[in-house]
Protein backbone atom coordinates (compact mmCIF):
# COMPACT_ATOMS: atom_id res chain seq x y z
CA UNK A 1 0.00 0.00 0.00
CA UNK A 2 1.44 3.37 -0.97
CA UNK A 3 2.01 6.02 1.67
CA UNK A 4 -0.34 8.33 -0.25
CA UNK A 5 -3.16 5.82 -0.03
CA UNK A 6 -2.32 5.09 3.61
CA UNK A 7 -2.55 8.83 4.39
CA UNK A 8 -5.90 9.14 2.68
CA UNK A 9 -7.14 5.95 4.30
CA UNK A 10 -6.11 7.30 7.71
CA UNK A 11 -8.14 10.45 7.12
CA UNK A 12 -11.11 8.43 5.91
CA UNK A 13 -10.92 6.08 8.91
CA UNK A 14 -10.64 9.02 11.29
CA UNK A 15 -13.69 10.61 9.69
CA UNK A 16 -15.59 7.32 9.83
CA UNK A 17 -14.64 6.92 13.49
CA UNK A 18 -15.86 10.42 14.29
CA UNK A 19 -18.98 9.74 12.25
CA UNK A 20 -19.57 6.51 14.16
CA UNK A 21 -19.09 8.22 17.51
CA UNK A 22 -21.57 10.88 16.50
CA UNK A 23 -24.06 8.42 15.04
CA UNK A 24 -26.27 8.72 18.10
CA UNK A 25 -26.59 12.39 17.17
CA UNK A 26 -27.18 11.65 13.47
CA UNK A 27 -30.62 10.67 12.25
CA UNK A 28 -30.79 7.27 10.56
CA UNK A 29 -31.02 7.64 6.79
CA UNK A 30 -33.71 5.76 4.93
CA UNK A 31 -32.90 3.64 1.90
CA UNK A 32 -34.53 6.35 -0.22
CA UNK A 33 -32.35 9.06 1.41
CA UNK A 34 -29.20 7.04 0.71
CA UNK A 35 -30.27 6.54 -2.92
CA UNK A 36 -30.83 10.30 -3.37
CA UNK A 37 -27.42 11.13 -1.87
CA UNK A 38 -25.70 8.56 -4.09
CA UNK A 39 -27.38 10.09 -7.14
CA UNK A 40 -26.44 13.65 -6.10
CA UNK A 41 -22.81 12.76 -5.37
CA UNK A 42 -22.49 10.88 -8.66
CA UNK A 43 -23.88 13.95 -10.45
CA UNK A 44 -21.35 16.14 -8.61
CA UNK A 45 -18.47 13.90 -9.78
CA UNK A 46 -19.83 14.00 -13.33
CA UNK A 47 -20.00 17.81 -13.15
CA UNK A 48 -16.38 17.92 -11.99
CA UNK A 49 -15.20 15.84 -14.94
CA UNK A 50 -17.31 17.82 -17.41
CA UNK A 51 -15.93 21.15 -16.19
CA UNK A 52 -12.37 19.81 -16.04
CA UNK A 53 -12.62 18.48 -19.60
CA UNK A 54 -14.01 21.87 -20.66
CA UNK A 55 -10.88 23.36 -19.04
CA UNK A 56 -12.91 25.65 -16.80
CA UNK A 57 -10.74 26.14 -13.68
CA UNK A 58 -12.82 29.04 -12.34
CA UNK A 59 -16.03 26.99 -12.31
CA UNK A 60 -14.21 24.07 -10.68
CA UNK A 61 -12.98 26.29 -7.85
CA UNK A 62 -16.35 28.01 -7.40
CA UNK A 63 -18.83 25.19 -8.05
CA UNK A 64 -17.17 21.82 -7.42
CA UNK A 65 -14.52 22.09 -4.72
CA UNK A 66 -14.96 23.21 -1.15
CA UNK A 67 -12.61 25.94 0.01
CA UNK A 68 -10.34 24.91 1.61
CA UNK A 69 -9.75 21.45 0.17
CA UNK A 70 -6.95 18.92 0.40
CA UNK A 71 -5.17 16.79 -2.19
CA UNK A 72 -3.70 13.65 -0.68
CA UNK A 73 -1.03 13.03 -3.29
CA UNK A 74 2.35 11.40 -3.65
CA UNK A 75 3.99 14.45 -2.02
CA UNK A 76 1.73 14.23 1.03
CA UNK A 77 -1.23 16.43 1.93
CA UNK A 78 -1.42 19.59 -0.18
CA UNK A 79 -4.11 22.10 0.85
CA UNK A 80 -5.64 24.76 -1.34
CA UNK A 81 -6.84 27.39 1.11
CA UNK A 82 -8.40 29.82 -1.39
CA UNK A 83 -10.33 29.66 -4.65
CA UNK A 84 -7.40 31.46 -6.30
CA UNK A 85 -5.02 28.70 -5.21
CA UNK A 86 -7.45 26.12 -6.60
CA UNK A 87 -7.67 27.93 -9.93
CA UNK A 88 -3.86 28.00 -10.17
CA UNK A 89 -3.66 24.26 -9.41
CA UNK A 90 -6.26 23.45 -12.08
CA UNK A 91 -4.61 25.72 -14.66
CA UNK A 92 -1.22 24.09 -14.07
CA UNK A 93 -2.67 20.59 -14.26
CA UNK A 94 -4.65 21.35 -17.43
CA UNK A 95 -1.65 22.96 -19.13
CA UNK A 96 0.51 19.88 -18.43
CA UNK A 97 -2.19 17.50 -19.62
CA UNK A 98 -2.88 19.42 -22.84
CA UNK A 99 0.86 19.56 -23.57
CA UNK A 100 0.96 15.75 -23.35
CA UNK A 101 -1.90 15.30 -25.82
CA UNK A 102 -4.82 15.07 -23.39
CA UNK A 103 -8.36 15.83 -24.63
CA UNK A 104 -10.72 14.76 -21.84
CA UNK A 105 -11.16 12.71 -18.70
CA UNK A 106 -14.06 10.45 -17.72
CA UNK A 107 -14.76 9.11 -14.23
CA UNK A 108 -16.40 5.73 -13.77
CA UNK A 109 -18.11 5.67 -10.39
CA UNK A 110 -17.84 2.19 -8.90
CA UNK A 111 -19.29 3.03 -5.49
CA UNK A 112 -20.65 5.88 -3.43
CA UNK A 113 -20.36 5.28 0.29
CA UNK A 114 -22.83 7.46 2.18
CA UNK A 115 -21.38 8.23 5.62
CA UNK A 116 -24.21 10.48 6.77
CA UNK A 117 -26.56 13.10 5.34
CA UNK A 118 -23.66 15.49 4.73
CA UNK A 119 -20.67 13.25 3.91
CA UNK A 120 -19.96 10.64 1.24
CA UNK A 121 -17.05 9.02 -0.56
CA UNK A 122 -17.22 8.47 -4.33
CA UNK A 123 -14.76 5.85 -5.50
CA UNK A 124 -13.89 4.58 -8.96
CA UNK A 125 -11.45 5.27 -11.74
CA UNK A 126 -10.44 8.08 -14.06
CA UNK A 127 -9.79 7.41 -17.75
CA UNK A 128 -7.83 10.11 -19.57
CA UNK A 129 -8.16 10.25 -23.34
CA UNK A 130 -5.79 11.76 -25.89
CA UNK A 131 -6.95 14.03 -28.70
CA UNK A 132 -6.84 11.05 -31.10
CA UNK A 133 -9.30 9.14 -28.86
CA UNK A 134 -6.80 6.65 -27.47
CA UNK A 135 -6.51 6.04 -23.75
CA UNK A 136 -3.73 8.04 -22.13
CA UNK A 137 -4.06 6.59 -18.61
CA UNK A 138 -6.41 4.89 -16.19
CA UNK A 139 -6.13 5.30 -12.42
CA UNK A 140 -8.22 4.85 -9.33
CA UNK A 141 -9.52 7.92 -7.49
CA UNK A 142 -11.63 8.43 -4.37
CA UNK A 143 -13.32 11.72 -3.54
CA UNK A 144 -14.49 12.81 -0.11
CA UNK A 145 -17.61 14.97 -0.48
CA UNK A 146 -19.29 17.29 1.99
CA UNK A 147 -22.73 18.81 1.55
CA UNK A 148 -22.60 22.58 1.86
CA UNK A 149 -25.28 25.27 1.59
CA UNK A 150 -24.37 25.30 -2.13
CA UNK A 151 -24.64 21.54 -2.61
CA UNK A 152 -22.13 18.70 -2.68
CA UNK A 153 -18.48 19.78 -2.85
CA UNK A 154 -15.22 17.87 -3.03
CA UNK A 155 -13.38 18.27 0.27
CA UNK A 156 -10.47 15.97 -0.54
CA UNK A 157 -9.32 13.33 -2.98
CA UNK A 158 -6.57 10.83 -3.56
CA UNK A 159 -5.41 8.62 -6.37
CA UNK A 160 -4.86 4.89 -5.94
CA UNK A 161 -4.77 1.65 -7.90
CA UNK A 162 -7.73 1.19 -10.22
CA UNK A 163 -8.84 -1.97 -8.40
CA UNK A 164 -9.08 -0.29 -4.98
CA UNK A 165 -12.62 0.89 -4.32
CA UNK A 166 -13.91 2.36 -1.08
CA UNK A 167 -16.97 0.36 -0.06
CA UNK A 168 -19.25 0.47 2.94
CA UNK A 169 -22.27 -1.33 4.30
CA UNK A 170 -25.45 0.53 3.43
Secondary structure as the mmCIF struct_conf table of DSSP 4:
data_model
#
loop_
_struct_conf.conf_type_id
_struct_conf.id
_struct_conf.beg_label_comp_id
_struct_conf.beg_label_asym_id
_struct_conf.beg_label_seq_id
_struct_conf.end_label_comp_id
_struct_conf.end_label_asym_id
_struct_conf.end_label_seq_id
HELX_RH_AL_P HELX_RH_AL_P1 UNK A 3 UNK A 21
TURN_TY1_P TURN_TY1_P1 UNK A 22 UNK A 22
HELX_RH_3T_P HELX_RH_3T_P1 UNK A 23 UNK A 25
BEND BEND1 UNK A 26 UNK A 26
HELX_LH_PP_P HELX_LH_PP_P1 UNK A 27 UNK A 30
HELX_RH_AL_P HELX_RH_AL_P2 UNK A 31 UNK A 53
TURN_TY1_P TURN_TY1_P2 UNK A 54 UNK A 55
HELX_RH_AL_P HELX_RH_AL_P3 UNK A 57 UNK A 59
HELX_RH_PI_P HELX_RH_PI_P1 UNK A 60 UNK A 64
STRN STRN1 UNK A 65 UNK A 73
TURN_TY1_P TURN_TY1_P3 UNK A 74 UNK A 75
STRN STRN2 UNK A 76 UNK A 80
BEND BEND2 UNK A 82 UNK A 82
HELX_RH_AL_P HELX_RH_AL_P4 UNK A 83 UNK A 99
TURN_TY1_P TURN_TY1_P4 UNK A 100 UNK A 101
STRN STRN3 UNK A 102 UNK A 116
TURN_TY1_P TURN_TY1_P5 UNK A 117 UNK A 118
STRN STRN4 UNK A 119 UNK A 130
TURN_TY1_P TURN_TY1_P6 UNK A 131 UNK A 132
BEND BEND3 UNK A 133 UNK A 133
STRN STRN5 UNK A 135 UNK A 148
TURN_TY1_P TURN_TY1_P7 UNK A 149 UNK A 150
STRN STRN6 UNK A 151 UNK A 160
TURN_TY1_P TURN_TY1_P8 UNK A 162 UNK A 163
#
